[in-house]
Amino acid sequence: AATPRLPRGYSAGARRGGITTRRAGIEARPDRAQATGYCKAHGLIPDPEKLLDFKEWGTLAIISGGKGGGVTITNERACVLIANVHFLMVSLCAAFCPLPFQDTLLLEPGEPDEEPAGLVPAFDTGLTPAAELWNGRLAMLGLIVFASYSLIYQIPFLNAVDNALGGLLLAPQ
């Protein structure tokens, strides 16, 4: 198979066929664990390193270059792209066309608004609005902690979460 042409400033990487920047020497796609860690670890993406064929996929597959001569994206990136498009469409439908049992994005005319919860909401247990506020706030605190850990130690976000879980997230079953 012919080696694809890389954009100016890039060279073939040594680790798992990654693309590295010539200037900085760091991977342009750092282990790709940020978005696809679980799927990659469990082999859920077919032929992840295979480049898409321009004749089969058209300009959707082109990263740079053009008219069939450019660098195309990998199958793994295509799967992530489609997953993100799917998530966007589901989010738009949930926001603007909610099902009858879902909360709406905006209040209906005449519908009363909830009272503000304040800085520290009541600590109610069970399925209560106050318990949901605590759940959401602690989840955001967890995201901030893992994002900070990831930035401080210069590791991908999912690797930081995997470290805290003792290797259960990214390890194949």
C-alpha positions as CSV (number, residue, x, y, z in Angstrom):
1,A,0.0,0.0,0.0
2,A,1.2,3.5,-0.8
3,T,2.2,5.8,2.1
4,P,-0.2,8.8,2.2
5,R,1.2,12.3,1.8
6,L,1.2,14.2,5.1
7,P,0.5,17.9,5.4
8,R,3.5,20.3,5.7
9,G,5.0,20.2,9.2
10,Y,4.0,16.6,10.0
11,S,5.9,13.4,9.9
12,A,5.1,9.7,10.5
13,G,5.1,9.0,14.2
14,A,6.8,6.1,15.8
15,R,4.0,5.1,18.2
16,R,1.2,3.1,16.6
17,G,1.4,4.9,13.3
18,G,0.5,8.2,14.9
19,I,1.1,11.5,13.1
20,T,3.6,13.8,15.0
21,T,4.3,17.4,14.5
22,R,7.8,18.0,13.2
23,R,8.3,21.2,15.2
24,A,7.2,20.0,18.7
25,G,7.7,16.3,18.3
26,I,4.5,15.5,20.2
27,E,1.6,13.5,18.8
28,A,-1.1,15.5,17.0
29,R,-3.6,12.8,18.1
30,P,-2.3,11.8,21.6
31,D,-3.3,8.2,21.9
32,R,-6.8,9.2,20.9
33,A,-8.0,8.0,24.4
34,Q,-9.9,11.2,25.0
35,A,-13.0,10.2,23.0
36,T,-12.6,6.5,22.2
37,G,-10.8,4.9,25.1
38,Y,-13.4,2.3,26.0
39,C,-14.2,1.4,22.4
40,K,-10.5,1.2,21.4
41,A,-9.7,-0.9,24.5
42,H,-12.5,-3.4,23.7
43,G,-12.0,-3.6,20.0
44,L,-15.4,-2.0,19.1
45,I,-14.1,0.1,16.2
46,P,-13.3,-2.0,13.1
47,D,-9.9,-1.4,11.5
48,P,-9.2,1.8,13.5
49,E,-6.0,2.7,11.7
50,K,-7.3,2.1,8.2
51,L,-7.5,5.3,6.1
52,L,-10.9,5.9,4.3
53,D,-10.9,5.6,0.6
54,F,-11.5,8.8,-1.3
55,K,-13.3,7.0,-4.2
56,E,-15.7,5.4,-1.7
57,W,-16.2,8.3,0.8
58,G,-15.6,11.4,-1.3
59,T,-14.6,14.7,0.2
60,L,-15.9,13.7,3.6
61,A,-12.8,11.7,4.1
62,I,-10.2,14.4,3.2
63,I,-8.2,16.1,6.0
64,S,-6.0,18.2,3.7
65,G,-5.1,18.3,0.1
66,G,-8.0,17.7,-2.2
67,K,-9.4,16.0,-5.3
68,G,-8.4,12.6,-4.1
69,G,-4.8,13.4,-3.5
70,G,-5.0,14.6,0.1
71,V,-4.6,12.8,3.4
72,T,-7.8,11.0,4.5
73,I,-9.1,10.4,8.0
74,T,-8.9,7.0,9.7
75,N,-11.9,4.7,10.3
76,E,-11.6,5.5,14.0
77,R,-12.0,9.2,13.4
78,A,-14.9,8.6,11.1
79,C,-16.7,6.6,13.8
80,V,-16.1,9.4,16.3
81,L,-17.3,12.0,13.8
82,I,-20.6,10.1,13.2
83,A,-21.0,9.6,17.0
84,N,-20.6,13.3,17.6
85,V,-23.1,14.2,14.8
86,H,-25.6,11.6,16.3
87,F,-25.1,13.1,19.8
88,L,-25.7,16.6,18.4
89,M,-28.9,15.6,16.7
90,V,-30.3,13.8,19.7
91,S,-29.5,16.8,21.9
92,L,-31.2,19.2,19.5
93,C,-34.3,16.9,19.5
94,A,-34.4,16.7,23.3
95,A,-34.0,20.5,23.6
96,F,-36.5,21.6,21.0
97,C,-38.9,18.7,20.6
98,P,-39.1,17.0,24.1
99,L,-41.2,14.0,24.7
100,P,-44.3,14.5,26.9
101,F,-42.6,13.1,30.0
102,Q,-39.5,15.3,29.6
103,D,-38.8,18.7,31.0
104,T,-39.0,21.4,28.4
105,L,-36.2,23.8,27.6
106,L,-38.3,26.9,28.3
107,L,-41.2,27.5,30.7
108,E,-44.7,27.3,29.2
109,P,-46.7,30.6,29.4
110,G,-48.0,30.9,33.0
111,E,-45.9,28.0,34.3
112,P,-44.3,29.0,37.7
113,D,-40.5,28.9,38.0
114,E,-38.6,27.0,40.7
115,E,-37.2,28.8,43.7
116,P,-33.4,29.4,43.5
117,A,-31.5,26.6,45.3
118,G,-28.8,28.9,46.7
119,L,-25.2,28.2,47.2
120,V,-25.8,25.2,49.5
121,P,-29.1,23.4,48.9
122,A,-30.9,21.4,51.5
123,F,-29.4,17.9,52.0
124,D,-32.5,15.8,51.2
125,T,-32.1,12.1,50.4
126,G,-34.1,10.2,47.9
127,L,-35.3,11.3,44.5
128,T,-35.8,15.0,45.3
129,P,-34.8,18.1,43.5
130,A,-32.3,19.0,46.2
131,A,-30.6,15.6,45.9
132,E,-30.4,16.1,42.2
133,L,-28.7,19.4,42.7
134,W,-26.1,17.8,45.0
135,N,-25.6,15.0,42.5
136,G,-25.0,17.5,39.6
137,R,-22.7,19.7,41.6
138,L,-20.6,16.8,42.9
139,A,-20.4,15.4,39.3
140,M,-19.1,18.8,38.1
141,L,-16.6,18.9,41.0
142,G,-15.4,15.4,39.8
143,L,-14.9,16.7,36.3
144,I,-12.9,19.7,37.5
145,V,-10.7,17.4,39.7
146,F,-10.0,15.0,36.8
147,A,-9.5,17.7,34.3
148,S,-7.0,19.4,36.6
149,Y,-5.2,16.1,37.3
150,S,-5.0,15.6,33.5
151,L,-3.6,19.0,32.9
152,I,-1.1,18.9,35.8
153,Y,0.3,15.5,34.8
154,Q,0.0,16.0,31.0
155,I,-2.0,12.8,30.5
156,P,-5.2,12.3,28.5
157,F,-8.5,12.9,30.5
158,L,-9.6,9.2,30.2
159,N,-6.2,8.0,31.4
160,A,-6.6,10.2,34.5
161,V,-10.1,8.6,35.2
162,D,-8.6,5.2,34.4
163,N,-5.9,5.7,37.0
164,A,-8.5,6.6,39.6
165,L,-10.5,3.5,38.8
166,G,-7.4,1.2,39.1
167,G,-7.3,0.5,35.3
168,L,-10.9,-0.7,34.9
169,L,-11.9,1.8,32.2
170,L,-9.4,1.2,29.5
171,A,-8.5,-2.4,30.2
172,P,-10.1,-5.0,27.9
173,Q,-12.4,-7.5,29.6
